[in-house]
Amino acid sequence: MGGLRGVFGAGLALILMNFINSVWSFYFAWGVLLGISNNIVSGVPVDTTITNWFVKKRGLALSYKYVLIGFGGVFGLPLITWLITTQGWRMTCLFGGITVLIVGLPLAWFCLRQHRPEYYGLLPDGAAVKDAVGATQMIDSGVKYATEVHEVEYTLRQAVKTPAFLILVATAAFQGVAFPAISVHSLPFLTDIGLSPLTAAGIMAIMAAVSIPARVIFGYCADRLKKGNIRYLLVGSYVLQALGFAAYLLHPTQPMIYVWFILYGIGMGAGIIPLFAIRARYFGRKAFGSIQGLSMMLIVPFSVLAPIFTAGYTTPRAVICPPLS
Protein backbone atom coordinates (compact mmCIF):
# COMPACT_ATOMS: atom_id res chain seq x y z
CA MET A 1 0.00 0.00 0.00
CA GLY A 2 2.93 2.33 0.63
CA GLY A 3 3.91 2.20 -3.03
CA LEU A 4 0.38 3.09 -4.13
CA ARG A 5 0.26 6.03 -1.75
CA GLY A 6 3.65 7.23 -2.96
CA VAL A 7 2.67 7.07 -6.64
CA PHE A 8 -0.65 8.77 -5.99
CA GLY A 9 0.99 11.48 -3.89
CA ALA A 10 3.66 12.18 -6.53
CA GLY A 11 1.09 12.40 -9.32
CA LEU A 12 -1.17 14.63 -7.24
CA ALA A 13 1.74 16.92 -6.30
CA LEU A 14 2.69 17.44 -9.96
CA ILE A 15 -0.92 18.13 -10.92
CA LEU A 16 -1.25 20.65 -8.07
CA MET A 17 1.82 22.47 -9.40
CA ASN A 18 -0.36 23.60 -12.31
CA PHE A 19 -2.60 25.48 -9.90
CA ILE A 20 -0.23 27.01 -7.34
CA ASN A 21 -0.55 30.76 -6.82
CA SER A 22 1.64 31.44 -3.78
CA VAL A 23 5.03 30.51 -2.41
CA TRP A 24 3.41 28.49 0.37
CA SER A 25 1.41 26.36 -2.05
CA PHE A 26 4.67 25.78 -3.95
CA TYR A 27 6.42 24.66 -0.77
CA PHE A 28 3.56 22.29 0.00
CA ALA A 29 3.13 20.76 -3.46
CA TRP A 30 6.78 20.56 -4.55
CA GLY A 31 8.66 20.46 -1.28
CA VAL A 32 6.42 18.51 1.08
CA LEU A 33 3.98 16.37 -0.91
CA LEU A 34 6.27 15.52 -3.83
CA GLY A 35 9.31 15.06 -1.60
CA ILE A 36 7.56 12.65 0.77
CA SER A 37 5.88 10.77 -2.07
CA ASN A 38 9.11 10.29 -4.02
CA ASN A 39 10.82 8.88 -0.95
CA ILE A 40 7.93 6.50 -0.34
CA VAL A 41 7.81 5.14 -3.86
CA SER A 42 11.38 5.27 -5.17
CA GLY A 43 13.81 5.56 -2.29
CA VAL A 44 14.41 3.34 0.72
CA PRO A 45 11.30 1.12 0.27
CA VAL A 46 12.24 0.08 -3.28
CA ASP A 47 15.90 -0.47 -2.39
CA THR A 48 14.81 -2.55 0.60
CA THR A 49 12.49 -4.65 -1.56
CA ILE A 50 15.25 -5.34 -4.07
CA THR A 51 17.68 -6.16 -1.26
CA ASN A 52 15.19 -8.60 0.27
CA TRP A 53 14.51 -10.41 -2.98
CA PHE A 54 18.09 -10.66 -4.22
CA VAL A 55 21.32 -11.70 -2.49
CA LYS A 56 23.86 -13.16 -4.92
CA LYS A 57 22.40 -11.13 -7.81
CA ARG A 58 21.65 -8.01 -5.76
CA GLY A 59 24.15 -5.73 -7.48
CA LEU A 60 22.78 -6.54 -10.91
CA ALA A 61 19.18 -6.18 -9.72
CA LEU A 62 19.90 -2.77 -8.20
CA SER A 63 21.68 -1.73 -11.37
CA TYR A 64 18.52 -2.40 -13.40
CA LYS A 65 16.60 0.03 -11.20
CA TYR A 66 19.19 2.75 -11.58
CA VAL A 67 19.62 2.06 -15.29
CA LEU A 68 15.93 2.85 -15.75
CA ILE A 69 16.43 6.02 -13.70
CA GLY A 70 19.40 6.85 -15.93
CA PHE A 71 17.30 6.42 -19.06
CA GLY A 72 14.83 8.82 -17.47
CA GLY A 73 17.62 11.39 -17.35
CA VAL A 74 18.76 10.69 -20.92
CA PHE A 75 15.34 11.04 -22.50
CA GLY A 76 13.44 12.90 -19.81
CA LEU A 77 15.64 15.97 -19.40
CA PRO A 78 15.53 17.05 -23.07
CA LEU A 79 11.80 16.25 -23.24
CA ILE A 80 11.01 18.19 -20.07
CA THR A 81 13.14 21.12 -21.22
CA TRP A 82 11.33 21.15 -24.57
CA LEU A 83 7.93 20.98 -22.87
CA ILE A 84 8.81 23.83 -20.52
CA THR A 85 10.05 26.03 -23.36
CA THR A 86 7.01 25.30 -25.55
CA GLN A 87 4.17 24.69 -23.07
CA GLY A 88 5.36 26.31 -19.86
CA TRP A 89 6.25 24.68 -16.56
CA ARG A 90 2.65 24.51 -15.33
CA MET A 91 1.44 22.38 -18.23
CA THR A 92 4.63 20.29 -18.03
CA CYS A 93 3.89 19.46 -14.40
CA LEU A 94 0.29 18.65 -15.29
CA PHE A 95 1.38 16.27 -18.08
CA GLY A 96 3.90 14.68 -15.71
CA GLY A 97 1.37 14.16 -12.94
CA ILE A 98 -1.17 12.52 -15.25
CA THR A 99 1.55 10.25 -16.68
CA VAL A 100 2.67 9.21 -13.21
CA LEU A 101 -0.88 8.24 -12.24
CA ILE A 102 -1.66 6.38 -15.47
CA VAL A 103 1.62 4.43 -15.58
CA GLY A 104 2.64 4.23 -11.93
CA LEU A 105 -0.56 3.14 -10.20
CA PRO A 106 -1.02 -0.12 -12.19
CA LEU A 107 2.66 -1.00 -11.74
CA ALA A 108 2.51 -0.40 -7.99
CA TRP A 109 -0.72 -2.40 -7.67
CA PHE A 110 0.32 -5.47 -9.65
CA CYS A 111 4.10 -5.66 -9.18
CA LEU A 112 4.99 -4.67 -5.61
CA ARG A 113 5.22 -7.24 -2.78
CA GLN A 114 5.26 -6.37 0.90
CA HIS A 115 7.51 -9.12 2.31
CA ARG A 116 10.62 -11.17 1.65
CA PRO A 117 10.34 -14.00 -0.87
CA GLU A 118 10.46 -16.53 1.97
CA TYR A 119 6.96 -15.45 3.02
CA TYR A 120 5.74 -16.61 -0.39
CA GLY A 121 7.57 -19.94 -0.27
CA LEU A 122 10.48 -18.69 -2.38
CA LEU A 123 14.18 -18.06 -1.90
CA PRO A 124 16.15 -14.96 -2.97
CA ASP A 125 17.46 -14.81 -6.54
CA GLY A 126 14.84 -17.34 -7.60
CA ALA A 127 16.90 -20.15 -6.06
CA ALA A 128 15.26 -23.55 -6.00
CA VAL A 129 13.43 -24.67 -2.86
CA LYS A 130 14.30 -28.30 -2.17
CA ASP A 131 11.45 -29.19 0.16
CA ALA A 132 8.13 -27.59 1.08
CA VAL A 133 8.45 -26.27 4.65
CA GLY A 134 6.69 -23.85 6.95
CA ALA A 135 7.18 -20.10 7.14
CA THR A 136 9.73 -20.23 9.98
CA GLN A 137 11.82 -22.84 8.21
CA MET A 138 11.68 -20.85 4.97
CA ILE A 139 13.02 -17.75 6.75
CA ASP A 140 15.84 -19.85 8.22
CA SER A 141 16.56 -21.21 4.75
CA GLY A 142 16.80 -17.67 3.41
CA VAL A 143 19.26 -16.68 6.15
CA LYS A 144 21.35 -19.77 5.42
CA TYR A 145 21.31 -18.97 1.72
CA ALA A 146 22.65 -15.47 2.44
CA THR A 147 25.52 -16.84 4.54
CA GLU A 148 26.94 -18.41 1.38
CA VAL A 149 28.21 -14.91 0.49
CA HIS A 150 29.19 -14.20 4.13
CA GLU A 151 26.16 -12.03 4.78
CA VAL A 152 25.23 -11.73 8.45
CA GLU A 153 21.97 -10.22 9.68
CA TYR A 154 22.21 -7.29 12.09
CA THR A 155 19.53 -5.41 13.95
CA LEU A 156 19.53 -1.62 13.71
CA ARG A 157 20.95 -1.30 17.24
CA GLN A 158 23.76 -3.71 16.45
CA ALA A 159 24.58 -2.03 13.14
CA VAL A 160 24.94 1.52 14.49
CA LYS A 161 27.52 0.32 17.02
CA THR A 162 29.88 -0.90 14.29
CA PRO A 163 32.65 1.25 12.74
CA ALA A 164 31.47 0.10 9.30
CA PHE A 165 28.14 1.90 9.72
CA LEU A 166 29.76 5.25 10.54
CA ILE A 167 32.36 4.90 7.79
CA LEU A 168 29.71 4.15 5.17
CA VAL A 169 27.56 7.09 6.31
CA ALA A 170 30.54 9.46 6.24
CA THR A 171 31.61 8.21 2.81
CA ALA A 172 28.14 8.66 1.34
CA ALA A 173 27.67 12.06 3.00
CA PHE A 174 30.86 13.61 1.66
CA GLN A 175 30.40 12.13 -1.81
CA GLY A 176 26.74 13.12 -1.76
CA VAL A 177 27.62 16.79 -1.52
CA ALA A 178 28.54 16.91 -5.22
CA PHE A 179 25.47 15.42 -6.88
CA PRO A 180 22.74 17.77 -5.51
CA ALA A 181 24.95 20.78 -6.20
CA ILE A 182 25.42 19.68 -9.81
CA SER A 183 21.74 18.81 -10.20
CA VAL A 184 20.62 22.24 -8.98
CA HIS A 185 23.26 24.50 -10.52
CA SER A 186 24.41 22.83 -13.75
CA LEU A 187 21.66 24.09 -16.03
CA PRO A 188 21.91 27.72 -14.80
CA PHE A 189 25.71 27.51 -15.04
CA LEU A 190 25.66 26.17 -18.59
CA THR A 191 23.13 28.75 -19.78
CA ASP A 192 25.02 31.56 -18.02
CA ILE A 193 28.13 30.81 -20.07
CA GLY A 194 26.20 31.10 -23.32
CA LEU A 195 24.70 27.69 -24.05
CA SER A 196 21.05 27.36 -25.02
CA PRO A 197 18.70 25.59 -22.58
CA LEU A 198 18.34 22.63 -24.95
CA THR A 199 22.11 22.30 -25.34
CA ALA A 200 22.57 22.49 -21.58
CA ALA A 201 19.92 19.81 -21.11
CA GLY A 202 21.70 17.73 -23.75
CA ILE A 203 24.95 17.89 -21.78
CA MET A 204 23.10 16.75 -18.66
CA ALA A 205 21.58 13.94 -20.72
CA ILE A 206 25.07 12.90 -21.84
CA MET A 207 26.11 12.72 -18.19
CA ALA A 208 23.16 10.44 -17.47
CA ALA A 209 23.80 8.34 -20.59
CA VAL A 210 27.44 7.56 -19.80
CA SER A 211 26.46 6.60 -16.25
CA ILE A 212 24.17 3.80 -17.49
CA PRO A 213 26.79 1.22 -18.57
CA ALA A 214 28.82 2.04 -15.45
CA ARG A 215 25.83 1.14 -13.27
CA VAL A 216 25.48 -2.27 -14.92
CA ILE A 217 29.21 -3.07 -14.96
CA PHE A 218 29.82 -2.08 -11.34
CA GLY A 219 26.64 -3.86 -10.22
CA TYR A 220 27.84 -7.01 -11.97
CA CYS A 221 31.27 -6.67 -10.32
CA ALA A 222 29.76 -6.06 -6.87
CA ASP A 223 28.05 -9.47 -7.06
CA ARG A 224 31.35 -11.20 -7.74
CA LEU A 225 33.67 -9.53 -5.26
CA LYS A 226 34.18 -10.52 -1.66
CA LYS A 227 32.49 -8.33 0.91
CA GLY A 228 35.68 -6.52 1.88
CA ASN A 229 36.68 -5.82 -1.72
CA ILE A 230 33.54 -3.97 -2.82
CA ARG A 231 35.08 -0.85 -1.28
CA TYR A 232 37.58 -0.69 -4.14
CA LEU A 233 34.68 -0.14 -6.54
CA LEU A 234 33.63 2.83 -4.43
CA VAL A 235 37.16 4.25 -4.41
CA GLY A 236 37.40 3.93 -8.20
CA SER A 237 34.07 5.68 -8.73
CA TYR A 238 35.01 8.58 -6.45
CA VAL A 239 38.36 9.01 -8.20
CA LEU A 240 36.59 9.33 -11.57
CA GLN A 241 34.26 12.00 -10.19
CA ALA A 242 37.18 13.94 -8.73
CA LEU A 243 39.08 13.73 -12.03
CA GLY A 244 36.08 15.24 -13.81
CA PHE A 245 36.03 18.26 -11.51
CA ALA A 246 39.81 18.65 -11.67
CA ALA A 247 39.90 18.50 -15.48
CA TYR A 248 37.53 21.43 -15.82
CA LEU A 249 38.94 23.52 -12.98
CA LEU A 250 42.46 23.23 -14.41
CA HIS A 251 41.33 24.08 -17.96
CA PRO A 252 37.89 25.81 -17.95
CA THR A 253 36.95 25.67 -21.64
CA GLN A 254 33.93 24.40 -23.52
CA PRO A 255 35.49 21.04 -24.54
CA MET A 256 36.49 20.41 -20.91
CA ILE A 257 32.85 20.84 -19.88
CA TYR A 258 32.12 17.63 -21.77
CA VAL A 259 35.13 15.90 -20.19
CA TRP A 260 33.94 17.03 -16.77
CA PHE A 261 30.38 15.79 -17.19
CA ILE A 262 31.41 12.54 -18.87
CA LEU A 263 33.94 11.59 -16.19
CA TYR A 264 31.62 12.67 -13.42
CA GLY A 265 28.71 10.78 -15.01
CA ILE A 266 30.70 7.55 -15.25
CA GLY A 267 31.94 7.89 -11.68
CA MET A 268 28.52 8.83 -10.34
CA GLY A 269 26.88 5.85 -12.03
CA ALA A 270 29.64 3.51 -10.93
CA GLY A 271 29.35 4.55 -7.28
CA ILE A 272 25.62 4.08 -6.78
CA ILE A 273 25.37 0.28 -6.73
CA PRO A 274 28.47 -0.63 -4.65
CA LEU A 275 27.32 1.66 -1.84
CA PHE A 276 24.00 -0.17 -1.51
CA ALA A 277 25.61 -3.57 -2.08
CA ILE A 278 28.28 -3.15 0.58
CA ARG A 279 25.75 -1.94 3.15
CA ALA A 280 23.57 -4.97 2.51
CA ARG A 281 26.56 -7.34 2.58
CA TYR A 282 27.72 -6.00 5.94
CA PHE A 283 24.37 -5.80 7.72
CA GLY A 284 22.09 -8.29 5.93
CA ARG A 285 18.40 -8.11 5.12
CA LYS A 286 16.80 -8.34 8.56
CA ALA A 287 16.86 -4.60 9.31
CA PHE A 288 18.12 -3.23 6.01
CA GLY A 289 15.22 -0.79 5.65
CA SER A 290 15.82 0.71 9.09
CA ILE A 291 19.59 0.85 8.58
CA GLN A 292 19.22 2.40 5.14
CA GLY A 293 16.61 4.86 6.40
CA LEU A 294 18.78 6.01 9.31
CA SER A 295 21.77 6.33 6.99
CA MET A 296 19.79 8.50 4.60
CA MET A 297 18.51 10.65 7.46
CA LEU A 298 22.13 11.37 8.46
CA ILE A 299 23.23 11.96 4.85
CA VAL A 300 20.38 14.18 3.63
CA PRO A 301 21.40 17.32 5.59
CA PHE A 302 24.68 17.38 3.65
CA SER A 303 22.80 17.05 0.38
CA VAL A 304 20.36 19.81 1.34
CA LEU A 305 23.06 22.26 2.38
CA ALA A 306 25.40 21.57 -0.56
CA PRO A 307 23.47 23.56 -3.23
CA ILE A 308 22.99 26.46 -0.80
CA PHE A 309 26.66 26.52 0.12
CA THR A 310 27.88 26.31 -3.47
CA ALA A 311 25.48 29.07 -4.54
CA GLY A 312 26.52 31.48 -1.83
CA TYR A 313 30.24 30.92 -1.51
CA THR A 314 31.60 30.38 -5.01
CA THR A 315 33.32 32.76 -7.41
CA PRO A 316 30.88 34.29 -9.91
CA ARG A 317 30.48 32.05 -12.94
CA ALA A 318 31.64 34.72 -15.36
CA VAL A 319 35.02 34.78 -13.60
CA ILE A 320 35.44 31.01 -13.65
CA CYS A 321 34.45 30.60 -17.27
CA PRO A 322 33.76 33.56 -19.59
CA PRO A 323 30.70 33.37 -21.87
CA LEU A 324 31.28 31.03 -24.78
CA SER A 325 31.30 32.52 -28.25
C-alpha positions in Angstrom: 0.0 0.0 0.0 2.9 2.3 0.6 3.9 2.2 -3.0 0.4 3.1 -4.1 0.3 6.0 -1.7 3.6 7.2 -3.0 2.7 7.1 -6.6 -0.7 8.8 -6.0 1.0 11.5 -3.9 3.7 12.2 -6.5 1.1 12.4 -9.3 -1.2 14.6 -7.2 1.7 16.9 -6.3 2.7 17.4 -10.0 -0.9 18.1 -10.9 -1.2 20.6 -8.1 1.8 22.5 -9.4 -0.4 23.6 -12.3 -2.6 25.5 -9.9 -0.2 27.0 -7.3 -0.5 30.8 -6.8 1.6 31.4 -3.8 5.0 30.5 -2.4 3.4 28.5 0.4 1.4 26.4 -2.1 4.7 25.8 -4.0 6.4 24.7 -0.8 3.6 22.3 0.0 3.1 20.8 -3.5 6.8 20.6 -4.6 8.7 20.5 -1.3 6.4 18.5 1.1 4.0 16.4 -0.9 6.3 15.5 -3.8 9.3 15.1 -1.6 7.6 12.7 0.8 5.9 10.8 -2.1 9.1 10.3 -4.0 10.8 8.9 -0.9 7.9 6.5 -0.3 7.8 5.1 -3.9 11.4 5.3 -5.2 13.8 5.6 -2.3 14.4 3.3 0.7 11.3 1.1 0.3 12.2 0.1 -3.3 15.9 -0.5 -2.4 14.8 -2.5 0.6 12.5 -4.6 -1.6 15.3 -5.3 -4.1 17.7 -6.2 -1.3 15.2 -8.6 0.3 14.5 -10.4 -3.0 18.1 -10.7 -4.2 21.3 -11.7 -2.5 23.9 -13.2 -4.9 22.4 -11.1 -7.8 21.6 -8.0 -5.8 24.2 -5.7 -7.5 22.8 -6.5 -10.9 19.2 -6.2 -9.7 19.9 -2.8 -8.2 21.7 -1.7 -11.4 18.5 -2.4 -13.4 16.6 0.0 -11.2 19.2 2.7 -11.6 19.6 2.1 -15.3 15.9 2.8 -15.7 16.4 6.0 -13.7 19.4 6.8 -15.9 17.3 6.4 -19.1 14.8 8.8 -17.5 17.6 11.4 -17.4 18.8 10.7 -20.9 15.3 11.0 -22.5 13.4 12.9 -19.8 15.6 16.0 -19.4 15.5 17.1 -23.1 11.8 16.2 -23.2 11.0 18.2 -20.1 13.1 21.1 -21.2 11.3 21.1 -24.6 7.9 21.0 -22.9 8.8 23.8 -20.5 10.1 26.0 -23.4 7.0 25.3 -25.5 4.2 24.7 -23.1 5.4 26.3 -19.9 6.3 24.7 -16.6 2.7 24.5 -15.3 1.4 22.4 -18.2 4.6 20.3 -18.0 3.9 19.5 -14.4 0.3 18.7 -15.3 1.4 16.3 -18.1 3.9 14.7 -15.7 1.4 14.2 -12.9 -1.2 12.5 -15.3 1.5 10.3 -16.7 2.7 9.2 -13.2 -0.9 8.2 -12.2 -1.7 6.4 -15.5 1.6 4.4 -15.6 2.6 4.2 -11.9 -0.6 3.1 -10.2 -1.0 -0.1 -12.2 2.7 -1.0 -11.7 2.5 -0.4 -8.0 -0.7 -2.4 -7.7 0.3 -5.5 -9.7 4.1 -5.7 -9.2 5.0 -4.7 -5.6 5.2 -7.2 -2.8 5.3 -6.4 0.9 7.5 -9.1 2.3 10.6 -11.2 1.6 10.3 -14.0 -0.9 10.5 -16.5 2.0 7.0 -15.4 3.0 5.7 -16.6 -0.4 7.6 -19.9 -0.3 10.5 -18.7 -2.4 14.2 -18.1 -1.9 16.1 -15.0 -3.0 17.5 -14.8 -6.5 14.8 -17.3 -7.6 16.9 -20.2 -6.1 15.3 -23.6 -6.0 13.4 -24.7 -2.9 14.3 -28.3 -2.2 11.5 -29.2 0.2 8.1 -27.6 1.1 8.5 -26.3 4.6 6.7 -23.8 7.0 7.2 -20.1 7.1 9.7 -20.2 10.0 11.8 -22.8 8.2 11.7 -20.8 5.0 13.0 -17.8 6.7 15.8 -19.8 8.2 16.6 -21.2 4.8 16.8 -17.7 3.4 19.3 -16.7 6.2 21.4 -19.8 5.4 21.3 -19.0 1.7 22.6 -15.5 2.4 25.5 -16.8 4.5 26.9 -18.4 1.4 28.2 -14.9 0.5 29.2 -14.2 4.1 26.2 -12.0 4.8 25.2 -11.7 8.4 22.0 -10.2 9.7 22.2 -7.3 12.1 19.5 -5.4 14.0 19.5 -1.6 13.7 20.9 -1.3 17.2 23.8 -3.7 16.5 24.6 -2.0 13.1 24.9 1.5 14.5 27.5 0.3 17.0 29.9 -0.9 14.3 32.6 1.3 12.7 31.5 0.1 9.3 28.1 1.9 9.7 29.8 5.2 10.5 32.4 4.9 7.8 29.7 4.2 5.2 27.6 7.1 6.3 30.5 9.5 6.2 31.6 8.2 2.8 28.1 8.7 1.3 27.7 12.1 3.0 30.9 13.6 1.7 30.4 12.1 -1.8 26.7 13.1 -1.8 27.6 16.8 -1.5 28.5 16.9 -5.2 25.5 15.4 -6.9 22.7 17.8 -5.5 25.0 20.8 -6.2 25.4 19.7 -9.8 21.7 18.8 -10.2 20.6 22.2 -9.0 23.3 24.5 -10.5 24.4 22.8 -13.7 21.7 24.1 -16.0 21.9 27.7 -14.8 25.7 27.5 -15.0 25.7 26.2 -18.6 23.1 28.8 -19.8 25.0 31.6 -18.0 28.1 30.8 -20.1 26.2 31.1 -23.3 24.7 27.7 -24.0 21.0 27.4 -25.0 18.7 25.6 -22.6 18.3 22.6 -24.9 22.1 22.3 -25.3 22.6 22.5 -21.6 19.9 19.8 -21.1 21.7 17.7 -23.8 24.9 17.9 -21.8 23.1 16.8 -18.7 21.6 13.9 -20.7 25.1 12.9 -21.8 26.1 12.7 -18.2 23.2 10.4 -17.5 23.8 8.3 -20.6 27.4 7.6 -19.8 26.5 6.6 -16.3 24.2 3.8 -17.5 26.8 1.2 -18.6 28.8 2.0 -15.4 25.8 1.1 -13.3 25.5 -2.3 -14.9 29.2 -3.1 -15.0 29.8 -2.1 -11.3 26.6 -3.9 -10.2 27.8 -7.0 -12.0 31.3 -6.7 -10.3 29.8 -6.1 -6.9 28.0 -9.5 -7.1 31.3 -11.2 -7.7 33.7 -9.5 -5.3 34.2 -10.5 -1.7 32.5 -8.3 0.9 35.7 -6.5 1.9 36.7 -5.8 -1.7 33.5 -4.0 -2.8 35.1 -0.9 -1.3 37.6 -0.7 -4.1 34.7 -0.1 -6.5 33.6 2.8 -4.4 37.2 4.2 -4.4 37.4 3.9 -8.2 34.1 5.7 -8.7 35.0 8.6 -6.5 38.4 9.0 -8.2 36.6 9.3 -11.6 34.3 12.0 -10.2 37.2 13.9 -8.7 39.1 13.7 -12.0 36.1 15.2 -13.8 36.0 18.3 -11.5 39.8 18.6 -11.7 39.9 18.5 -15.5 37.5 21.4 -15.8 38.9 23.5 -13.0 42.5 23.2 -14.4 41.3 24.1 -18.0 37.9 25.8 -18.0 37.0 25.7 -21.6 33.9 24.4 -23.5 35.5 21.0 -24.5 36.5 20.4 -20.9 32.9 20.8 -19.9 32.1 17.6 -21.8 35.1 15.9 -20.2 33.9 17.0 -16.8 30.4 15.8 -17.2 31.4 12.5 -18.9 33.9 11.6 -16.2 31.6 12.7 -13.4 28.7 10.8 -15.0 30.7 7.5 -15.3 31.9 7.9 -11.7 28.5 8.8 -10.3 26.9 5.8 -12.0 29.6 3.5 -10.9 29.4 4.6 -7.3 25.6 4.1 -6.8 25.4 0.3 -6.7 28.5 -0.6 -4.6 27.3 1.7 -1.8 24.0 -0.2 -1.5 25.6 -3.6 -2.1 28.3 -3.1 0.6 25.8 -1.9 3.2 23.6 -5.0 2.5 26.6 -7.3 2.6 27.7 -6.0 5.9 24.4 -5.8 7.7 22.1 -8.3 5.9 18.4 -8.1 5.1 16.8 -8.3 8.6 16.9 -4.6 9.3 18.1 -3.2 6.0 15.2 -0.8 5.6 15.8 0.7 9.1 19.6 0.8 8.6 19.2 2.4 5.1 16.6 4.9 6.4 18.8 6.0 9.3 21.8 6.3 7.0 19.8 8.5 4.6 18.5 10.6 7.5 22.1 11.4 8.5 23.2 12.0 4.9 20.4 14.2 3.6 21.4 17.3 5.6 24.7 17.4 3.7 22.8 17.0 0.4 20.4 19.8 1.3 23.1 22.3 2.4 25.4 21.6 -0.6 23.5 23.6 -3.2 23.0 26.5 -0.8 26.7 26.5 0.1 27.9 26.3 -3.5 25.5 29.1 -4.5 26.5 31.5 -1.8 30.2 30.9 -1.5 31.6 30.4 -5.0 33.3 32.8 -7.4 30.9 34.3 -9.9 30.5 32.1 -12.9 31.6 34.7 -15.4 35.0 34.8 -13.6 35.4 31.0 -13.7 34.4 30.6 -17.3 33.8 33.6 -19.6 30.7 33.4 -21.9 31.3 31.0 -24.8 31.3 32.5 -28.3 
